[in-house]
Amino acid sequence: MDILKRSALCLALLSLAAQPVLAQESETEEDEEEALVVPIEVEAPELRVQQGRSEYNAEFIETMPTGQGDLADLLRMNPAVEFSRDADLSAGAAALRPEEISIHGQLYYQNLFLIDGADTTSDIDPAASRRTLRINPTGDQFSNPDLFGPMGGSSPQGYYLDVDLLDSVEVYDSNIPVEFGGFTGGVVKAQVKSYQGENTFSWHFGMQRDEWEEFHISPDDVTANERYNGVYTPDYQKSNYGFTLQRGLGENLGLTLGVTRRQSRFAQEYEDDADIVRKVEYEDYIDNLMGRLDTKFGNTDAGLSFRYTTRTHDGITSDTYTGAFEKDHAGYGFTADFGRPLTTGTLDLLLTFDRVSDSIDSDSNYFVFQQYREGVGESRYEGGYGDTQQQQTRIGLKPKWSLNPINLGGREHTITVGGEYRNTRTYYERAEDVLSENYRCVRYIRGMGCRDQDGSGGSSLGDQYLFSRAFYYAGEVDLDYNELSVYAEDRIDLDSWQLNLGLRGDWG
């Protein structure tokens, strides 16, 4: 049916293109012929919306513009999903980290992210990003790394997946099924494409540059634009490319494979605390590999999906930090799923494994503040906070029994029972000792540094004293915990109404 519609559209366009040629051959016929009107029907992809639930199918995802191609850009049209008011500031235009989302006003780290049924939410102190987000809305640590939280908090999205690799995305903002738990926000459930019996191959390429970007400024902002400094707005070029392959490997075996890369190269300027403009060149890239194997054993459907994502970017220095650093985020995991029809319903079983990590590689593990430099035109800050790594590993087992609809009291009941077991292990490691020193002037002159004490004639190293010295030793902190949940749900059909009854218990 879709092919017929496309053919009709092509014929209509050809008939329109042929009209000027026919008109040149015969002006008499043009005068005599009536104007030809060709109706063209355009069908927009359907966004399926129910009470508290929105579903984005593969056609919708493929057709709609999704910016960088990440999950956050796909959800921009959902009225229940909110973004930071400062999320589109030009200062963060070159960054690739997906924007954090809030569902129905809840905190951005209170959502549940699922890929092929696996809980891929990162719980590695995502709340630590709140301070960073106030400084830089992209969530990246484009400012002074904190000694006690150098990562600036992990993103709740454990995987920076590309939506081109997805078959569907469901968003629950209310009326959430009882099988989901452990959050107070919403649910974002993504399903990787699976083989449907047809061999296909597709690829894509996209580019975005700062010259092509425009920002709408209201009249009120124009009158106050003298307060703004454009020095932090980067010159950048972003690109994304990849391919998706679906192929049969046997009578009952099919493969889906997708590989994508998003990268950004940008030049940035910043002012250090001596008001000197520094120019730097940086690179940011995200790689994704996702795939799925589907097969059938008798009456049992089986699948194995795998996923891998990594992001690496340079650290952007600021007026209070000069040590260069590089940050990495990585995640990999798999889901093994089994489904078997029974006489009473369907039994599904999921086995999941996911590991996400963040690390920072600094050029220095020595950080010093020297107040005398205020008078000599140099930054008072020097060095960095060393190398650190944090990691989360999660294993899950999820059985689910969906009973066939039954009639009780003249009403149709659809009953589902299930449970989940999760083991989560996390750790934070400082790989090396860190030394931090603070030197202050014996006699301080604001804006001029130290009053001369050593006879040098100006503010110098000898005019200071050691105000404080702190050692932060290498070490590791880890946490291991188990969670168990069971649930039961009954959906009752009341003609034009539906009543959902659910009961859930969580231990952990």
Sequence and secondary structure as in RCSB ss.txt:
>XXXX:A:sequence
MDILKRSALCLALLSLAAQPVLAQESETEEDEEEALVVPIEVEAPELRVQQGRSEYNAEFIETMPTGQGDLADLL
RMNPAVEFSRDADLSAGAAALRPEEISIHGQLYYQNLFLIDGADTTSDIDPAASRRTLRINPTGDQFSNPDLFGP
MGGSSPQGYYLDVDLLDSVEVYDSNIPVEFGGFTGGVVKAQVKSYQGENTFSWHFGMQRDEWEEFHISPDDVTAN
ERYNGVYTPDYQKSNYGFTLQRGLGENLGLTLGVTRRQSRFAQEYEDDADIVRKVEYEDYIDNLMGRLDTKFGNT
DAGLSFRYTTRTHDGITSDTYTGAFEKDHAGYGFTADFGRPLTTGTLDLLLTFDRVSDSIDSDSNYFVFQQYREG
VGESRYEGGYGDTQQQQTRIGLKPKWSLNPINLGGREHTITVGGEYRNTRTYYERAEDVLSENYRCVRYIRGMGC
RDQDGSGGSSLGDQYLFSRAFYYAGEVDLDYNELSVYAEDRIDLDSWQLNLGLRGDWG
>XXXX:A:secstr
 HHHHHHHHHHHHHHHHHHHHHHHH HHHHHHS              EEETTEEEEEHHHHHHS  TTSSHHHHG
GG TTEE  TTTT GGGTT  S    EETT  GGG EEEETTEE B  SSGGGHHHHHHH TT S  S  BTTBT
T    SBS    GGGEEEEEEESSS  TT  S SS EEEEEE    S  EEEEEEEEEEGGG      HHHHHTG
GG  GGG  EEEEEEEEEEEEEEEETTEEEEEEEEEEEEEEEEEEE TTS EEEEEEEEEEEEEEEEEEEEETTE
EEEEEEEEEEEEEE   BTTB   EEEEEEEEEEEEEEEEEETTEEEEEEEEEEEEEEEEEES SEEEEEGGGGG
TTS SEEE    EEEEEEEEEEEEEEEE  EEETTEEEEEEEEEEEEEEEEEEEE S EEEEEEEESSEETTTEE
   SSSSSS GGGEEEEEEEEE  EEEEEEEEEEEEEEEEEEEETTEEEEEEEEEEE 
